[in-house]
Structure formats: C-alpha cells, structure tokens
C-alpha cells in the first residue's frame, strides 16, 4: 500500500504504508502532498526539538521571502486565531505565552477537576448502559472532554452545545488541502467562537471566578500579561487540541480493544475495576497503538540534513507520529497491542517546546472514561458492527462506534 491520505483504505489502516516508508529511507519526498515525509521515531523525536524547523515562518520571514503565497484575505479570522495560539507560535513569543498560560493552567487546577471528571465519566457510562447501548462516540467520547473544557473555561451549561461544532469546523483546516467550503466553515466558526470568548472574557474581568479564563486574565510576569487575542487563541486551542485527541483516542482505543478480546477481558477482570496504574499504562499503549494525530507539519527555516537527504529552507516536513509510534527500532513488537508495555515513550503528545500542555488533563479524562466503561460491576460492552473511518487523515477517527451491553 502506498502513502495516500485521501484514500479510504489507507486512512483505515495506514500502518502497512508506514512500514514501506521506513524501508525507503529517513526522509521520503511525497509529490502528492508536496512534503518530505519523516517516518522514523528517532528522526521525528529529534526534529520536534530542532529549532531549525518551525510551526510558522512568519517570525523570521515574510511569505514572499519564504517563497510562499499569503493565504487569501478572507481566511484572515482563522489565521489570526490559529497564529496566536501556542501550537503555532515560535520563540520568543511562544516562550512568553507558554509561561503565562502555565501560571494559569496549573497541575493544581487539573487535580481540582479530577472529581468532576470522574463523576461525568460515570454518568455518561451509566447513561449508555441504561440505554442498552448506542454510539459510544456521541454518548461518551465527545461529551466528556467538551464538558470538562467548558467547566475549565467557565462556559455556562446552556452554551456548551456551541463548542463541539465550532471546534470541528476549525479543525477541518488542519487536514491536507482543505477545500473552499471547509475554509468558509472554519472562518465562520473562528469569528463566532472569538466573539463569544471576547464577551466571556469581558464578563470575567468584571466578575472573576475560579475558572481558567479568570486565571489567564490575572496571569502576569515581568514581561506583562496575555493580550485578549492570546487568551482567545489559548482557549480555542485547549478545546480543539484537548477534545479532538481525547475523543479519537477513546473510540480508536475501544475499536482496538474489541479486536483484541483477550486483552480487553484481562483489563476488565479485576474486581472493583482496572487497577489505576495498569489502566494508565493501558491508556498510553492505546495512544501509541492507534495515534489520533497522525501527522505534525513543520516548516524548514534553515537547511537540515535527515540521513542522506538535505532538506532546503522553505520546504515542509511531515513528521509521521503514527509511523514513529510503530517503529521497530524503538518499540519491541510495535504492531502488537501490549497493554502492559512499560517502555513506552510514544510521541502522541509531541515533544520539545510544543509538547502538549494539556497532556495531564487528557490522561485524566481517558483514565476516567475507560475506567467507567470497564467497570466489571456492570455488563460487558460489545461491538454491534465494524465501524467506518471519517474522511480526514491528519486527525484520524471513527464516524461512530456502535456498542451494546
């Protein structure tokens, strides 16, 4: 099988193509995407930390100097929103914003969420059980992280239904070659979401609370405070990155467990539910085994050498997380789902300065979700029919996951 992000069969199972890519070399040119594909763990890990690459080039070059066309003016609301978030900022702006966000989004804040995350996960799992089954995606996987992020931000319950559609429309732009309709939806969502958060920030300035927005407003250091746009972009990134990864890890992970019934039974077997440490290890393995974010793109700011290939400034590299996490040079029996895998430095959360700030919260949500659904006190869950994969390769997930008890 060849690397083809627009082919449904490839999206359903890209791992054979990754094996071929790793055999072809350390950097493989892909004419269809106009990128250098980097499939090996060691290279992906190293390049995530290499400052000769960047998520943007605009901190050093204009579009013209870099040999790229500027995006259409009508896309500006999306690019302003995306360009001021941690994921696409580079130093020195990235370091300043990350320091300030870290002052607000603290480990203590995540710990404080743990009881409500556990309660929400149990309520959603119980609801799915009471119904006798249904779509695990819409019944549990989606509502949990959206509710958690909404609670974190202080979004009123009546408004929470707005968040998932806005996020889905914005994330459409992260796929390869998004079409005009996808771009229009992303721009509309960017405008609407930004306006909503602007009002919420204004309310919190007048009446601060214990939520993250209030903490972001208060965060400061010797270099000052976050701008309103930086706060808006941070909140949107937390929702987009936080919930997309958690949703897809949940359904992709359950699909993997259903294909390995013996391992699923062993994970579920312990009286009182899975051991927390073993569950944490299992969740990390599910993230490695079928990575929700398959590709992370970077611009080459200065010439780099990957193996025997010199990649020039102005090129784009695609760091293939899905391939790196199945690289036999780093993982023993990488195509085996080993829920007790102890040595598991997967790259699902990235590395370097763009390592996912929300990783502890994602792990908390995933452990709560899997733990609630694996509870041996209730009836076991089984698959109704084989699921179909959504269109889209970069953020890879299922259309639905129908289950019954």
Order of alpha helices (4+ residues) and beta strands (2+ residues): alpha-alpha-beta-beta-alpha-beta-alpha-alpha-alpha-beta-alpha-alpha-alpha-alpha-beta-beta-alpha-alpha-alpha-beta-beta-beta-beta-alpha-alpha-beta-beta
